[in-house]
Every structure is written in C-alpha cells, then in structure tokens.
Amino acid sequence: MITGCTENSTTTSAAAAAAEAAAEGSPSSSSLSHASSISSPPQPAIILSPCAACKILRRRCAEKCVLAPYFPPTEPVKFTIAHRVFGASNIIKLLQELPDDQRADAVNSMVYEANARVRDPVYGCAGAICQLQKQISELQGELAKAQAQVLNMQCQNANLFELIYKEMAATQVLLHHDDQQQPAAMPNIYYDNSSNFCLDDSFLGLWT
C-alpha cells in the first residue's frame, strides 16, 4: 500500500515538472497577442461621410451619387441655395443630361444664379447682367471721350510743329536775303613807278 502511494506521488511530481518545462519553453498567449499588436499597426477606420446634398435631403448617399463630386460635405450652403431656387430633382436631372466635363460649370452657374435670385428676387441674374452692361456702356463712353482728347492734343501738336517750321524757314530766308544785300568789297588800287594805277590780283581774278 505504501509502495502504491509512493509511485502515485512520483508520477504526479513528474507530470508537474513536465508541465513547468513546457510552460517555460513555449510563449504564453498574452505575449503572443502583445507581439502581434506590435508587429501590425492598427488600421484606421474608414468613415464615409455623405455629401452635403444627401445630408440635407436626409437620404443615403450612394457610391455613385451624381451630386457628391460637386456638393462636398464641407459646403452645405452651396447646395442649400441651389436647392432653394432650382430644387434637387431639377439639379439631378440637369446633371444627368450633361457630359462629365460640363457638370462642374453647370453647378457653378446654378449656384451663381441662385445667389443672384436670393439677392434680387425680382430680376435675379438678369438684374446683375443689366447692371454690368450699364457699367460697360459708361466705361465705353469715357474711353471714347479720352480718345477724342488724345486726338485733339495730337492735332494741336502737329499744328504747333508746322508753325515752328514755317517760322524757322522764314528766318532762314531773311538771313540769306541780308547776306545777299551786303556791299561788294572794293578792289585795292595802287600806283606803280610810272604813275599808272593797277588793280589788285584778287580783284582781277573775279573777271577771269
């Protein structure tokens, strides 16, 4: 009986020793999870925010929403103004009928017209166009007036230069006339030993 108990205790101690050795040789589950968390960084959570149009309309923003590229979530006022004047259904219909390269310009035009309609409910965009046309007409009138003044000054300068040229020409004519009216130089007369007078050679050279 004593021998059986001794064998059982020996077997139990051997099993405990083997379990400890296995525990020391293999890493624990906590250490494995810690190592895996260090090796692979956590992936950021992707949050898909609906566009401003779908958020205002309180509907689900689809993956290929036609309004999403032109009404981002950060610009809700842009869609609010356009929706107030044109309506969401008209905006969607217009964008679907246009090619992709013209949709951005169409949205900008609608937003501009909507802002003009909010500022001026009676005339809207037409009032702004009329005001700009009036300013253009006024500026064209001022430009024509300035061009007429420049042309007038050019004509005055041309007349002034012509008058100065005529005066200079008349002065030169008078100076030349005065030079021609000066008396001719008298020849030098001298007498030789035979009491006969002779003329200077310089005067005789004029007659040759």
Z-matrix of the N, CA and C atoms (Angstrom, degrees):
N
C 1 1.469
C 2 1.511 1 110.09
N 3 1.326 2 114.95 1 -43.28
C 4 1.471 3 120.43 2 178.42
C 5 1.506 4 109.65 3 -65.00
N 6 1.318 5 117.87 4 -36.10
C 7 1.473 6 121.97 5 -179.55
C 8 1.529 7 110.91 6 -65.72
N 9 1.356 8 117.05 7 -41.48
C 10 1.473 9 121.18 8 178.24
C 11 1.503 10 112.63 9 -62.18
N 12 1.310 11 116.27 10 -40.86
C 13 1.466 12 119.99 11 179.66
C 14 1.515 13 111.20 12 -65.87
N 15 1.382 14 113.15 13 -39.44
C 16 1.483 15 116.72 14 179.22
C 17 1.516 16 111.59 15 -63.34
N 18 1.340 17 116.84 16 -40.10
C 19 1.478 18 120.24 17 179.49
C 20 1.519 19 111.34 18 -66.21
N 21 1.345 20 116.77 19 -39.56
C 22 1.476 21 119.45 20 179.27
C 23 1.524 22 111.79 21 -64.01
N 24 1.340 23 116.18 22 -42.12
C 25 1.468 24 119.63 23 179.42
C 26 1.518 25 110.99 24 -65.92
N 27 1.352 26 115.61 25 -37.44
C 28 1.476 27 118.40 26 178.40
C 29 1.511 28 110.97 27 -65.12
N 30 1.325 29 116.68 28 -41.92
C 31 1.477 30 120.95 29 178.75
C 32 1.522 31 111.70 30 -63.22
N 33 1.335 32 116.06 31 -41.06
C 34 1.479 33 120.63 32 179.76
C 35 1.519 34 111.67 33 -65.01
N 36 1.342 35 116.23 34 -42.58
C 37 1.465 36 119.33 35 179.64
C 38 1.522 37 111.57 36 -66.60
N 39 1.336 38 116.15 37 -35.66
C 40 1.474 39 119.32 38 178.20
C 41 1.519 40 111.35 39 -67.37
N 42 1.341 41 116.93 40 -39.70
C 43 1.469 42 119.77 41 178.35
C 44 1.520 43 111.36 42 -65.84
N 45 1.342 44 116.55 43 -38.32
C 46 1.466 45 119.96 44 178.86
C 47 1.513 46 110.89 45 -65.86
N 48 1.374 47 116.25 46 -40.51
C 49 1.459 48 119.68 47 178.95
C 50 1.530 49 110.91 48 -63.86
N 51 1.335 50 117.02 49 -40.14
C 52 1.473 51 120.61 50 179.24
C 53 1.520 52 111.03 51 -65.79
N 54 1.331 53 117.50 52 -37.66
C 55 1.454 54 120.80 53 178.80
C 56 1.517 55 111.21 54 -65.74
N 57 1.361 56 116.38 55 -40.48
C 58 1.465 57 119.49 56 178.03
C 59 1.522 58 111.37 57 -64.08
N 60 1.368 59 115.09 58 -41.49
C 61 1.464 60 118.38 59 179.66
C 62 1.525 61 111.15 60 -63.83
N 63 1.314 62 116.86 61 -39.75
C 64 1.470 63 120.15 62 178.64
C 65 1.517 64 111.32 63 -66.03
N 66 1.340 65 115.42 64 -36.93
C 67 1.462 66 119.20 65 179.41
C 68 1.519 67 111.11 66 -67.10
N 69 1.357 68 115.79 67 -39.11
C 70 1.459 69 118.65 68 178.71
C 71 1.519 70 111.86 69 -69.78
N 72 1.315 71 119.04 70 -34.06
C 73 1.462 72 122.14 71 -176.36
C 74 1.518 73 113.48 72 -78.14
N 75 1.320 74 119.92 73 -32.88
C 76 1.471 75 123.13 74 -177.59
C 77 1.508 76 110.03 75 -105.20
N 78 1.434 77 118.94 76 139.17
C 79 1.476 78 121.07 77 179.12
C 80 1.511 79 111.39 78 -70.56
N 81 1.291 80 115.80 79 151.92
C 82 1.455 81 121.85 80 -179.71
C 83 1.519 82 110.45 81 -75.35
N 84 1.321 83 116.08 82 165.32
C 85 1.467 84 121.25 83 -179.80
C 86 1.519 85 111.53 84 -67.71
N 87 1.345 86 116.96 85 -32.83
C 88 1.463 87 119.40 86 179.06
C 89 1.515 88 111.10 87 -67.22
N 90 1.353 89 115.47 88 -40.48
C 91 1.462 90 117.97 89 178.51
C 92 1.514 91 111.39 90 -66.61
N 93 1.344 92 117.57 91 -35.57
C 94 1.460 93 120.38 92 178.08
C 95 1.529 94 111.54 93 -65.86
N 96 1.310 95 115.79 94 -42.47
C 97 1.458 96 118.57 95 178.72
C 98 1.511 97 111.49 96 -66.48
N 99 1.345 98 117.98 97 -36.53
C 100 1.463 99 121.17 98 178.50
C 101 1.531 100 110.55 99 -66.15
N 102 1.325 101 115.78 100 -41.85
C 103 1.469 102 119.81 101 179.27
C 104 1.518 103 111.45 102 -64.92
N 105 1.320 104 116.58 103 -40.88
C 106 1.462 105 118.89 104 179.29
C 107 1.519 106 111.57 105 -66.29
N 108 1.346 107 116.66 106 -34.16
C 109 1.463 108 119.24 107 178.51
C 110 1.523 109 111.83 108 -69.27
N 111 1.346 110 116.86 109 -30.95
C 112 1.458 111 120.45 110 178.34
C 113 1.525 112 110.93 111 -75.18
N 114 1.323 113 116.89 112 -41.60
C 115 1.463 114 120.39 113 -176.09
C 116 1.518 115 112.85 114 -68.80
N 117 1.314 116 119.55 115 -38.02
C 118 1.459 117 122.16 116 -178.01
C 119 1.531 118 109.45 117 -114.06
N 120 1.365 119 117.66 118 113.33
C 121 1.470 120 120.27 119 179.90
C 122 1.517 121 110.28 120 -68.60
N 123 1.289 122 117.27 121 152.94
C 124 1.465 123 120.41 122 -178.82
C 125 1.526 124 110.71 123 -68.80
N 126 1.314 125 117.18 124 138.08
C 127 1.446 126 123.00 125 178.87
C 128 1.532 127 110.03 126 -78.22
N 129 1.369 128 116.48 127 134.31
C 130 1.472 129 117.89 128 179.27
C 131 1.521 130 110.96 129 -68.53
N 132 1.283 131 114.29 130 142.86
C 133 1.459 132 119.56 131 -179.45
C 134 1.533 133 109.80 132 -75.54
N 135 1.302 134 118.64 133 128.06
C 136 1.456 135 124.49 134 -179.78
C 137 1.525 136 109.17 135 -87.49
N 138 1.335 137 114.64 136 118.37
C 139 1.457 138 120.71 137 -178.64
C 140 1.515 139 107.96 138 -109.74
N 141 1.274 140 118.63 139 116.00
C 142 1.454 141 123.94 140 179.15
C 143 1.520 142 108.84 141 -91.87
N 144 1.346 143 115.69 142 110.69
C 145 1.458 144 120.21 143 -179.05
C 146 1.521 145 108.61 144 -93.78
N 147 1.309 146 118.26 145 135.05
C 148 1.470 147 119.86 146 178.45
C 149 1.518 148 110.64 147 -68.40
N 150 1.322 149 115.35 148 156.39
C 151 1.457 150 119.75 149 178.72
C 152 1.525 151 109.73 150 -68.87
N 153 1.318 152 114.94 151 168.44
C 154 1.470 153 119.25 152 -178.10
C 155 1.519 154 111.57 153 -63.91
N 156 1.337 155 117.11 154 -34.64
C 157 1.460 156 119.84 155 -179.79
C 158 1.524 157 111.50 156 -65.73
N 159 1.340 158 116.24 157 -48.96
C 160 1.469 159 119.28 158 -179.84
C 161 1.520 160 111.93 159 -67.13
N 162 1.323 161 116.37 160 -32.12
C 163 1.466 162 118.82 161 178.66
C 164 1.531 163 110.50 162 -67.78
N 165 1.343 164 116.54 163 -41.02
C 166 1.460 165 119.23 164 179.39
C 167 1.526 166 110.98 165 -71.50
N 168 1.329 167 116.07 166 -37.95
C 169 1.464 168 119.66 167 178.55
C 170 1.525 169 113.31 168 -78.03
N 171 1.344 170 116.77 169 -8.59
C 172 1.467 171 123.39 170 178.14
C 173 1.541 172 111.45 171 58.34
N 174 1.305 173 112.43 172 53.21
C 175 1.462 174 118.33 173 177.29
C 176 1.522 175 108.66 174 -134.59
N 177 1.298 176 115.47 175 166.73
C 178 1.465 177 121.22 176 -178.99
C 179 1.524 178 109.00 177 -75.52
N 180 1.331 179 116.02 178 130.52
C 181 1.458 180 121.43 179 -179.65
C 182 1.527 181 108.57 180 -85.48
N 183 1.312 182 116.83 181 112.74
C 184 1.464 183 121.33 182 -178.38
C 185 1.523 184 110.50 183 -73.16
N 186 1.328 185 114.79 184 167.80
C 187 1.466 186 120.08 185 -178.49
C 188 1.528 187 111.33 186 -65.45
N 189 1.314 188 117.32 187 -38.18
C 190 1.462 189 122.32 188 179.71
C 191 1.527 190 110.53 189 -108.09
N 192 1.298 191 115.95 190 48.74
C 193 1.462 192 120.66 191 179.15
C 194 1.522 193 109.34 192 -67.36
N 195 1.319 194 117.21 193 128.74
C 196 1.458 195 121.18 194 -177.08
C 197 1.520 196 112.32 195 -72.46
N 198 1.323 197 117.70 196 -19.25
C 199 1.463 198 121.67 197 -178.52
C 200 1.526 199 112.98 198 -93.54
N 201 1.319 200 117.75 199 -18.51
C 202 1.465 201 120.91 200 -173.88
C 203 1.527 202 113.60 201 -60.93
N 204 1.338 203 121.47 202 -42.83
C 205 1.467 204 119.09 203 -177.54
C 206 1.527 205 114.07 204 -66.64
N 207 1.320 206 118.39 205 -18.42
C 208 1.459 207 120.78 206 -172.50
C 209 1.526 208 112.99 207 -113.06
N 210 1.322 209 117.44 208 -13.25
C 211 1.467 210 121.67 209 177.74
C 212 1.526 211 108.11 210 -130.25
N 213 1.345 212 117.85 211 78.71
C 214 1.471 213 120.66 212 -178.59
C 215 1.524 214 111.19 213 -67.61
N 216 1.330 215 116.56 214 163.77
C 217 1.474 216 119.37 215 -178.74
C 218 1.513 217 113.71 216 -62.52
N 219 1.336 218 116.98 217 -23.44
C 220 1.466 219 120.10 218 -177.20
C 221 1.529 220 112.92 219 -81.89
N 222 1.341 221 119.07 220 -4.55
C 223 1.462 222 121.73 221 -178.42
C 224 1.531 223 110.14 222 -127.85
N 225 1.322 224 117.29 223 68.01
C 226 1.468 225 118.57 224 -179.31
C 227 1.529 226 113.28 225 -71.85
N 228 1.344 227 116.88 226 -28.47
C 229 1.469 228 119.48 227 -177.92
C 230 1.525 229 110.57 228 -65.61
N 231 1.312 230 116.01 229 -32.39
C 232 1.467 231 120.57 230 -179.02
C 233 1.528 232 111.35 231 -59.36
N 234 1.326 233 116.11 232 -46.60
C 235 1.461 234 118.89 233 179.73
C 236 1.525 235 110.95 234 -75.67
N 237 1.315 236 117.89 235 -32.83
C 238 1.465 237 120.29 236 -179.06
C 239 1.526 238 111.12 237 -60.10
N 240 1.346 239 116.35 238 -44.57
C 241 1.468 240 119.57 239 -179.10
C 242 1.528 241 110.66 240 -67.93
N 243 1.340 242 116.45 241 -44.70
C 244 1.468 243 118.94 242 -179.70
C 245 1.525 244 111.38 243 -65.47
N 246 1.319 245 117.04 244 -38.19
C 247 1.458 246 120.81 245 -179.98
C 248 1.530 247 111.23 246 -68.07
N 249 1.330 248 116.82 247 -33.65
C 250 1.461 249 120.24 248 -179.29
C 251 1.522 250 111.50 249 -66.61
N 252 1.327 251 117.19 250 -33.54
C 253 1.469 252 120.72 251 -175.56
C 254 1.526 253 111.37 252 -93.88
N 255 1.323 254 117.61 253 -47.53
C 256 1.464 255 121.05 254 -173.07
C 257 1.528 256 113.66 255 -98.32
N 258 1.335 257 117.39 256 -30.97
C 259 1.458 258 119.94 257 -175.59
C 260 1.523 259 111.43 258 91.14
N 261 1.315 260 116.22 259 144.35
C 262 1.468 261 121.07 260 -176.27
C 263 1.519 262 111.78 261 -64.41
N 264 1.324 263 117.72 262 -41.03
C 265 1.463 264 120.09 263 -177.63
C 266 1.525 265 111.55 264 -64.35
N 267 1.324 266 117.81 265 -39.39
C 268 1.469 267 120.48 266 178.02
C 269 1.527 268 111.22 267 -67.83
N 270 1.319 269 116.59 268 -37.13
C 271 1.469 270 119.48 269 178.55
C 272 1.523 271 110.34 270 -65.26
N 273 1.315 272 116.79 271 -45.59
C 274 1.467 273 120.24 272 179.71
C 275 1.522 274 110.76 273 -63.53
N 276 1.316 275 117.21 274 -42.47
C 277 1.460 276 120.84 275 -179.68
C 278 1.525 277 111.19 276 -63.18
N 279 1.331 278 116.71 277 -41.81
C 280 1.460 279 120.10 278 -179.84
C 281 1.525 280 111.30 279 -65.65
N 282 1.329 281 117.39 280 -41.26
C 283 1.458 282 120.44 281 -179.54
C 284 1.527 283 111.38 282 -68.05
N 285 1.295 284 117.72 283 -35.81
C 286 1.461 285 120.34 284 179.15
C 287 1.525 286 112.04 285 -68.55
N 288 1.320 287 117.79 286 -26.97
C 289 1.460 288 120.95 287 -179.44
C 290 1.527 289 112.58 288 -83.76
N 291 1.333 290 118.45 289 -11.97
C 292 1.457 291 121.81 290 -176.97
C 293 1.520 292 110.89 291 -102.26
N 294 1.342 293 118.17 292 152.59
C 295 1.472 294 119.99 293 172.77
C 296 1.525 295 110.73 294 -70.07
N 297 1.318 296 115.38 295 164.69
C 298 1.468 297 119.81 296 -174.04
C 299 1.522 298 112.74 297 -63.65
N 300 1.332 299 118.13 298 -33.42
C 301 1.455 300 120.05 299 -176.12
C 302 1.525 301 113.07 300 -76.67
N 303 1.322 302 118.57 301 -6.15
C 304 1.460 303 121.62 302 179.72
C 305 1.527 304 112.94 303 -112.42
N 306 1.301 305 117.43 304 -4.12
C 307 1.471 306 119.46 305 -174.91
C 308 1.531 307 111.76 306 -71.57
N 309 1.322 308 117.41 307 -37.23
C 310 1.466 309 119.33 308 -179.05
C 311 1.523 310 110.81 309 -64.19
N 312 1.338 311 117.42 310 -42.85
C 313 1.471 312 120.08 311 177.39
C 314 1.524 313 111.58 312 -64.69
N 315 1.334 314 116.23 313 -36.97
C 316 1.467 315 119.28 314 179.08
C 317 1.527 316 110.95 315 -65.01
N 318 1.320 317 116.83 316 -41.43
C 319 1.474 318 120.23 317 178.55
C 320 1.520 319 110.57 318 -64.24
N 321 1.346 320 117.24 319 -43.66
C 322 1.466 321 119.76 320 178.61
C 323 1.535 322 111.10 321 -62.05
N 324 1.329 323 116.73 322 -38.08
C 325 1.463 324 119.86 323 178.50
C 326 1.531 325 111.22 324 -66.12
N 327 1.323 326 116.11 325 -42.98
C 328 1.463 327 118.96 326 179.37
C 329 1.524 328 111.56 327 -63.89
N 330 1.316 329 116.52 328 -41.08
C 331 1.471 330 119.53 329 179.22
C 332 1.524 331 110.52 330 -65.55
N 333 1.343 332 117.08 331 -40.46
C 334 1.473 333 120.00 332 178.30
C 335 1.529 334 111.00 333 -63.93
N 336 1.329 335 116.76 334 -45.25
C 337 1.468 336 119.82 335 179.21
C 338 1.525 337 111.42 336 -65.15
N 339 1.330 338 116.65 337 -36.37
C 340 1.463 339 119.31 338 178.48
C 341 1.527 340 111.16 339 -66.14
N 342 1.334 341 116.82 340 -41.38
C 343 1.472 342 119.78 341 177.20
C 344 1.525 343 111.04 342 -62.96
N 345 1.338 344 116.26 343 -41.11
C 346 1.463 345 119.31 344 178.18
C 347 1.518 346 111.52 345 -64.79
N 348 1.326 347 116.78 346 -37.80
C 349 1.466 348 119.80 347 178.55
C 350 1.521 349 111.78 348 -68.09
N 351 1.337 350 116.45 349 -34.10
C 352 1.467 351 118.95 350 177.68
C 353 1.525 352 110.55 351 -69.47
N 354 1.343 353 117.09 352 -39.80
C 355 1.465 354 119.95 353 178.96
C 356 1.520 355 111.91 354 -70.31
N 357 1.335 356 116.38 355 -39.54
C 358 1.461 357 120.73 356 -177.78
C 359 1.523 358 108.16 357 -130.55
N 360 1.331 359 117.93 358 90.28
C 361 1.473 360 119.80 359 -175.79
C 362 1.525 361 113.51 360 -65.32
N 363 1.343 362 118.45 361 -19.86
C 364 1.468 363 120.50 362 -176.58
C 365 1.523 364 110.66 363 -83.56
N 366 1.330 365 116.73 364 -55.99
C 367 1.459 366 120.78 365 -175.28
C 368 1.529 367 112.83 366 -98.77
N 369 1.307 368 117.31 367 -30.19
C 370 1.455 369 120.13 368 177.69
C 371 1.513 370 112.52 369 65.22
N 372 1.324 371 115.70 370 -132.13
C 373 1.457 372 121.44 371 -178.35
C 374 1.528 373 111.74 372 -67.66
N 375 1.338 374 116.83 373 -30.41
C 376 1.469 375 119.80 374 179.36
C 377 1.528 376 110.83 375 -64.10
N 378 1.328 377 118.00 376 -35.86
C 379 1.456 378 120.60 377 177.22
C 380 1.514 379 112.03 378 -63.57
N 381 1.335 380 116.33 379 -41.28
C 382 1.466 381 119.70 380 178.26
C 383 1.523 382 110.65 381 -65.25
N 384 1.350 383 116.52 382 -38.96
C 385 1.466 384 120.07 383 179.23
C 386 1.525 385 110.79 384 -65.50
N 387 1.322 386 117.39 385 -41.95
C 388 1.465 387 120.64 386 178.31
C 389 1.528 388 111.26 387 -63.55
N 390 1.309 389 116.49 388 -40.16
C 391 1.459 390 119.95 389 178.74
C 392 1.524 391 110.83 390 -63.68
N 393 1.327 392 116.82 391 -41.93
C 394 1.464 393 119.95 392 178.48
C 395 1.522 394 111.54 393 -66.66
N 396 1.331 395 117.19 394 -39.16
C 397 1.456 396 119.98 395 177.05
C 398 1.524 397 111.80 396 -63.97
N 399 1.312 398 117.03 397 -37.10
C 400 1.470 399 120.59 398 176.87
C 401 1.515 400 110.87 399 -64.03
N 402 1.321 401 116.83 400 -43.01
C 403 1.461 402 120.21 401 177.58
C 404 1.526 403 111.29 402 -63.30
N 405 1.342 404 116.98 403 -38.40
C 406 1.468 405 120.44 404 178.34
C 407 1.522 406 110.52 405 -63.68
N 408 1.333 407 117.32 406 -43.08
C 409 1.461 408 120.36 407 178.94
C 410 1.524 409 111.63 408 -62.32
N 411 1.330 410 117.20 409 -42.68
C 412 1.465 411 120.38 410 178.53
C 413 1.522 412 111.38 411 -63.26
N 414 1.325 413 116.68 412 -42.35
C 415 1.461 414 119.82 413 179.32
C 416 1.528 415 111.35 414 -66.95
N 417 1.325 416 117.51 415 -36.89
C 418 1.459 417 119.84 416 176.70
C 419 1.521 418 111.51 417 -64.61
N 420 1.345 419 117.31 418 -39.08
C 421 1.460 420 120.06 419 176.10
C 422 1.523 421 112.02 420 -62.93
N 423 1.326 422 116.84 421 -43.61
C 424 1.463 423 120.23 422 178.11
C 425 1.524 424 111.17 423 -64.29
N 426 1.329 425 116.48 424 -37.63
C 427 1.464 426 119.56 425 178.03
C 428 1.526 427 111.70 426 -65.46
N 429 1.338 428 117.05 427 -42.64
C 430 1.462 429 120.10 428 178.44
C 431 1.535 430 110.83 429 -63.66
N 432 1.324 431 117.05 430 -38.40
C 433 1.457 432 120.59 431 178.08
C 434 1.525 433 111.11 432 -64.62
N 435 1.320 434 116.67 433 -42.59
C 436 1.465 435 120.27 434 179.01
C 437 1.527 436 111.02 435 -65.34
N 438 1.334 437 117.28 436 -39.50
C 439 1.463 438 120.16 437 178.16
C 440 1.523 439 111.43 438 -64.94
N 441 1.345 440 117.52 439 -37.85
C 442 1.466 441 120.39 440 177.41
C 443 1.527 442 110.89 441 -64.81
N 444 1.337 443 116.99 442 -39.64
C 445 1.460 444 120.10 443 177.71
C 446 1.523 445 111.42 444 -64.44
N 447 1.317 446 116.73 445 -40.40
C 448 1.466 447 120.16 446 178.44
C 449 1.529 448 110.70 447 -63.94
N 450 1.337 449 116.95 448 -42.40
C 451 1.463 450 120.71 449 178.95
C 452 1.529 451 111.26 450 -64.25
N 453 1.324 452 116.78 451 -39.71
C 454 1.463 453 120.80 452 177.63
C 455 1.521 454 111.26 453 -62.96
N 456 1.312 455 117.21 454 -42.72
C 457 1.468 456 120.69 455 178.70
C 458 1.521 457 111.04 456 -65.60
N 459 1.320 458 117.55 457 -37.69
C 460 1.460 459 120.20 458 177.34
C 461 1.523 460 111.36 459 -64.10
N 462 1.338 461 117.16 460 -40.71
C 463 1.460 462 120.24 461 177.28
C 464 1.530 463 111.21 462 -64.49
N 465 1.327 464 117.62 463 -42.29
C 466 1.455 465 120.87 464 177.78
C 467 1.528 466 111.39 465 -61.66
N 468 1.313 467 117.01 466 -41.32
C 469 1.460 468 119.82 467 178.49
C 470 1.521 469 111.12 468 -65.22
N 471 1.349 470 116.40 469 -39.72
C 472 1.461 471 119.16 470 178.84
C 473 1.524 472 110.95 471 -64.14
N 474 1.339 473 118.10 472 -42.62
C 475 1.471 474 121.00 473 177.73
C 476 1.524 475 111.68 474 -64.27
N 477 1.328 476 116.12 475 -37.81
C 478 1.463 477 119.69 476 179.00
C 479 1.522 478 111.06 477 -66.02
N 480 1.315 479 117.44 478 -43.25
C 481 1.461 480 120.65 479 178.01
C 482 1.537 481 110.97 480 -63.65
N 483 1.318 482 117.20 481 -38.83
C 484 1.466 483 120.46 482 178.95
C 485 1.525 484 110.82 483 -65.14
N 486 1.337 485 117.04 484 -41.46
C 487 1.463 486 120.55 485 178.62
C 488 1.528 487 110.70 486 -64.56
N 489 1.327 488 116.71 487 -42.76
C 490 1.464 489 119.52 488 178.52
C 491 1.521 490 111.06 489 -62.50
N 492 1.328 491 116.65 490 -40.02
C 493 1.466 492 120.49 491 179.60
C 494 1.532 493 110.45 492 -64.61
N 495 1.331 494 117.49 493 -41.60
C 496 1.460 495 120.25 494 179.35
C 497 1.523 496 110.76 495 -64.45
N 498 1.317 497 118.13 496 -42.19
C 499 1.461 498 121.06 497 178.91
C 500 1.522 499 111.29 498 -63.38
N 501 1.326 500 115.98 499 -41.12
C 502 1.460 501 118.73 500 178.54
C 503 1.521 502 110.82 501 -65.06
N 504 1.335 503 117.28 502 -40.54
C 505 1.467 504 119.98 503 178.41
C 506 1.525 505 111.27 504 -64.40
N 507 1.346 506 117.59 505 -41.37
C 508 1.471 507 120.42 506 178.54
C 509 1.519 508 110.91 507 -64.57
N 510 1.312 509 117.53 508 -38.95
C 511 1.464 510 120.42 509 178.25
C 512 1.513 511 111.17 510 -63.24
N 513 1.323 512 117.86 511 -41.93
C 514 1.453 513 120.71 512 178.80
C 515 1.528 514 111.53 513 -64.93
N 516 1.330 515 117.57 514 -37.21
C 517 1.471 516 120.55 515 177.47
C 518 1.518 517 110.86 516 -64.01
N 519 1.337 518 117.97 517 -43.06
C 520 1.457 519 121.52 518 178.85
C 521 1.521 520 111.48 519 -63.40
N 522 1.322 521 116.83 520 -42.67
C 523 1.457 522 119.63 521 178.95
C 524 1.524 523 110.66 522 -63.01
N 525 1.323 524 117.84 523 -41.57
C 526 1.462 525 120.87 524 179.11
C 527 1.528 526 111.10 525 -66.42
N 528 1.319 527 117.73 526 -36.90
C 529 1.466 528 121.54 527 178.41
C 530 1.520 529 110.92 528 -67.11
N 531 1.332 530 117.51 529 -39.16
C 532 1.471 531 121.03 530 177.69
C 533 1.512 532 110.68 531 -64.76
N 534 1.347 533 117.44 532 -37.21
C 535 1.461 534 119.99 533 179.37
C 536 1.530 535 110.99 534 -65.62
N 537 1.327 536 117.07 535 -35.74
C 538 1.460 537 120.24 536 -179.53
C 539 1.520 538 112.34 537 -72.59
N 540 1.328 539 118.86 538 -27.29
C 541 1.459 540 121.93 539 -178.68
C 542 1.519 541 113.76 540 -85.30
N 543 1.304 542 121.73 541 0.90
C 544 1.453 543 123.39 542 177.76
C 545 1.527 544 109.43 543 -70.20
N 546 1.437 545 122.39 544 140.89
C 547 1.486 546 124.32 545 -179.23
C 548 1.512 547 112.01 546 -65.72
N 549 1.366 548 114.68 547 146.57
C 550 1.462 549 119.60 548 -179.67
C 551 1.524 550 109.81 549 -73.71
N 552 1.303 551 116.78 550 152.34
C 553 1.473 552 122.14 551 -178.82
C 554 1.541 553 109.74 552 -71.00
N 555 1.343 554 118.07 553 133.59
C 556 1.462 555 123.21 554 179.47
C 557 1.519 556 109.36 555 -76.00
N 558 1.362 557 116.65 556 142.67
C 559 1.459 558 118.72 557 179.09
C 560 1.524 559 111.32 558 -73.59
N 561 1.274 560 115.37 559 151.98
C 562 1.462 561 121.74 560 177.81
C 563 1.540 562 109.09 561 -81.24
N 564 1.340 563 116.68 562 121.99
C 565 1.476 564 122.59 563 -179.88
C 566 1.527 565 108.70 564 -109.26
N 567 1.288 566 116.32 565 131.49
C 568 1.469 567 120.02 566 177.89
C 569 1.536 568 107.35 567 -140.52
N 570 1.340 569 117.01 568 160.87
C 571 1.460 570 123.79 569 -178.01
C 572 1.521 571 108.82 570 -108.55
N 573 1.302 572 113.74 571 140.85
C 574 1.461 573 117.97 572 176.56
C 575 1.536 574 109.02 573 -92.51
N 576 1.276 575 116.54 574 -173.14
C 577 1.472 576 120.99 575 -176.19
C 578 1.521 577 112.24 576 -66.96
N 579 1.372 578 117.11 577 -21.93
C 580 1.458 579 120.30 578 -178.29
C 581 1.522 580 111.83 579 -91.05
N 582 1.350 581 116.38 580 14.54
C 583 1.464 582 122.83 581 178.61
C 584 1.513 583 112.24 582 64.53
N 585 1.321 584 118.54 583 21.59
C 586 1.464 585 122.80 584 173.72
C 587 1.538 586 109.16 585 -101.48
N 588 1.349 587 115.69 586 137.55
C 589 1.477 588 117.69 587 -178.16
C 590 1.527 589 108.46 588 -85.21
N 591 1.292 590 114.54 589 152.47
C 592 1.482 591 121.70 590 180.00
C 593 1.534 592 107.97 591 -132.29
N 594 1.288 593 115.32 592 154.26
C 595 1.478 594 121.22 593 177.19
C 596 1.516 595 110.74 594 -97.19
N 597 1.290 596 113.28 595 156.31
C 598 1.477 597 118.60 596 179.59
C 599 1.522 598 109.62 597 -69.54
N 600 1.314 599 116.20 598 147.46
C 601 1.472 600 120.92 599 179.82
C 602 1.524 601 111.75 600 -63.21
N 603 1.327 602 117.95 601 -33.37
C 604 1.464 603 120.91 602 179.90
C 605 1.508 604 111.07 603 -65.34
N 606 1.354 605 116.74 604 -34.27
C 607 1.463 606 119.12 605 177.45
C 608 1.508 607 111.84 606 -74.96
N 609 1.314 608 117.26 607 -35.27
C 610 1.458 609 121.28 608 178.49
C 611 1.507 610 110.85 609 -67.78
N 612 1.314 611 116.23 610 -30.72
C 613 1.462 612 117.47 611 -179.74
C 614 1.524 613 112.70 612 -65.17
N 615 1.361 614 116.40 613 -20.18
C 616 1.467 615 118.90 614 178.99
C 617 1.512 616 111.43 615 -71.89
N 618 1.356 617 117.50 616 -24.82
C 619 1.450 618 121.13 617 -176.58
C 620 1.504 619 112.91 618 -91.65
N 621 1.279 620 118.49 619 -8.82
C 622 1.460 621 121.38 620 -179.40
C 623 1.508 622 110.65 621 -86.57
